[in-house]
Amino acid sequence: MRTTTRVLSGVVLAGAALFGTAAPVLADSTPSPGASRDGEEEAAPTEAGTTFRTATKIRQDQRATADASTGDYLYWVFDADAGRTATVRATVKLPEAAARHGAATWQLDVYDGLRRRQACVHGSQAKAAPRDAASVTVSCTLRTVRAWAQPWANDPLPGSYYVRLTVVDLPQEDLGLQVGAEVVATTKDAGGSRAVDGALSVPLVPGASDAEVAEAAGESFSSGWWSSRWLWTVGGGVLGAAAAVAGYSMTRGSGRPSRVPPGV
């Protein structure tokens, strides 16, 4: 029994050490938001693009701002890695109520690197602002980014994600009025339950050369063979081994086998 106890203790300690190192490993694999290559904080953008090609690059947790005219299409782009759930929130500061002629509906759309519109699972993607409203906020939470997907699927994959903000319904007289926009993109780890086997060879970053894609994959993306599912798999094996040792020690008995009578 002493040997069995020592084995069980060793298995439990090994499992505790395994799960104890999970957080630092996962934390190290996630790039810090808003940090530039040299470790200095990068200034948040103060303008937006007007097309997919001219979309302004933003980093996670940056508060990007832009001044525009009502009716303009505003574009930003950010990176999202596998296993992360992205949320984009935009706030529009509206013109003075005296200058407007009615309510206006603003809408936020998010597209992946292949310019496929992605569904929002949470948030108010479109919202109508009354004539007297000072601002309006719209948001979109995407599905968790997958490491890979079938060619026919529309699953979100690692790479660039485009944000488009515009007004979709308003009085004709209000076109051209000045507005101010603020956009923030954030991501969070969805956990090992959302991890899948396989990996995309390179992130979906359109318009970049092979060298630029490789550099982006090394700096902004950490997806690949590693995920927290490995921890749960190995941890399950450790617990299974502990259960097997405990079961064997309980069923084998502690005494010596009785002597068999002669002639039997």
N, C-alpha and C positions, 0 to 999 in steps of 0.2 A: 504493500500500500504506500510505503514511503516513496518508492520509485514512481508509482502512478501519480502521486501528489506532485512530485517534482516535475513530471512531464506536463501535467495540467497547468501548473504554475508557469512553466516556460511558454506553453502555447498561448495562455492568456496575456502574458507580458509581450509576446511577439505581436499579437493582434492589437494591443493597446499602442505599441510603438508604431505599427503600420498606420492606424487611423490618426494618430497624433501628428504624423508628418504630412497628412493630406493637405491641411490648410496652407502651410508654407509652400508646398509644391505648386498647388493651384494658384496661389497668389503670385508666385514668381513668374508664371506663364502668362499673366495678363499684363499688357502694357499699361502704364499709368496714363490716364486721360490728360490731355492738354500739354503733355511734355514734348518738347522738340528733341531733335537728335542729340544736341549738346547738353541736354538736361535742363535747359532754361524754359520758362513758361512762354508759350507762344501767344502773341496778341490775338484776341478774337476778331474775326472778320467784321467789317462794318458795311459790307455791300453783298448783294446776291446776284447770281447769274440770271439770264433771261431765257436760257435754253439748256437742254441736257449737256451740250458741249461746253457751255460756259459756266456750268454750275460751280459755285464757290465751295472750296474744300473746308470742312469744319472737323474739329476733333470732338471726341465724346466729352460731354459736360461743359463745352464751351457755349457761352451765350452770344451767338452771332446776331447781329442787328443789320438792318437795311432800311433806307428811306426809298419809297416808291410811290407810284401813282395807282389809284384804284383802277383795276382792270389789267395791271401788269401780271405776268407770270414770274414768280420768284423761285429760283432753284438753288439748292445746296446739296452737297454730297458728303457722306461720311462712311467709314469702314465698320463692318461688323463681322466678328469671328464666329466659328462654329461653337455651338453650345451656349450662345448668348441670346438673350431676348432684348430686342431694341424697342425703345419708346421715344417718339418724337413729339415735342410740344411746341406750338407756335402761338404767340400772342400778337394781335394786331391792334395798334393804337389808332383809333378812328378819328376822322375830322370832327370839328365842332358840329354839334347837332343843328345849329342854325344854318349851316352850309349844306346839309343833307336833305333829301326829299323823301326818305323812307328807310325801311329795314334793308339790310344787306346780309347775304349768306356767304361765309368764307369756308373754304374747303382745303384740307391737307391730304395730299396723296404721296405715297412712298413707292418707289420702283427699285428693282434690283439691278445688278450690273448689266443684265440683258434687256433692261428697260421693260420688264414685265411688272405690271402693277400688282403689288402685294396686298393681301387682305389684312384688315385691321381686326384684331380679336378683342381689343378693349379700346375705350376712348371715344370721344366725340369728334369724329372725322370732319363733319360739317356742322356748322352752327349759325343760326340766324341772329344777327345783332339788331335790336330795335333802333329806331332813329335816334333816341336819346342816349344810347350806350356809349361809354367812353372807350371801351375796348372789347375784344372778343378773343377767346382762347379755344383752340382746337388741338386735338392730340390723337395719336395713333400708336398702339402697341402691336408689333408684328408677332408672327409665330416665331418660335425658337429657330435660330439659324441651324441648318443641318450640315453635317460634314460632307454629305454627298446625296444624290437623288437620281432617280430614273430619268432618262432623257425626256419622257413625256410629262413628267411631273412639274408642278409650279412651285415646288418647295423653295423657301429662301435658302440661299447658299452663301458661303463666305465670300466677301468682296465688297464692292461699293454699293451704297444705297442712296438713291436720289430722293430728295424732298422737294415737292412742288406745292407752293402756296399761292392761292388766287381767290378772287371773289367770283362766285358762280351765279349770283342772282342779286340784282339791285336796280334801282331806277336809272334809266338812261342818263338823266341829268347829272348823276353822281360820278360818272366815269371821269377819271383824270384828277379827282381830289387826292391830296397828299395824305399818305398814311405812313406809319412806322411799324416795322415787323421785328420780332425777336424770336429766334428759334434755338432750341436746345435738344440735342440728341444724347440719350444715355442708353447703356446696356448693362445687363446683370447676368450672372451665371445662372443658367437654368437647372444645374445639378446633373448628377450622373444618370438620373432616370430618363433624361432626354437625350443622352448620348447614343450614337449609333456607330456600328462598325464601318470601316472604310473611310476614305478621305478624298477630297477634291485635290487634283494635282497642283493647281494654282488657283488663287482667288479670282473672282470675276471682276476684273478691273479694266473696263473697256478703254480703248484709246491709248494704252500704255505699251511700251516696248517690252520685249521679253526680259531685258535686264531690269527695267523698272518694276515689272511684276514680281520678279524674283526678289528684288530688294524690299518691296512692300510685303511680300510674304514673310520675309525674315524679321521685319521691324514691327508690323502691325498685326500680324496673325500668328497664332500659336497652335492652331488646330493641327491634327495629325493622328498618329496612332494612340497618343496618350489621352485618357479621360479618367474621371473619377470612377467610372464603372470598373476599371481595373482594381481599384481599392476594394470595392464591394465583392468582386469576384474572388480575389485573394483572401479577403476577410471571411467569406463564406467557406472557403476551403479550410482555413485555420479553425473555424468553429466546428466544422464537420469532423476534422481530425480530433479535436478535443472531445466531441461527443462519442466518437468511436472508442477512444482510450477509456473514457469513463464507463461506457457500456461494457467493455471487455473486463474491466476490473470488478464490476458488480456481478457479472455472471459466471466468472471462472471459479469462484469459491475460494475460501481461505485455508481449508484443511487439506491434509494429504488424502489421496484416494484410499478407500478401504481395501483390505486384503481380500483377494478372491479365494473362496474355499477350494481346497484341493479337489481335483477330479471334475471341476466345472469348466 
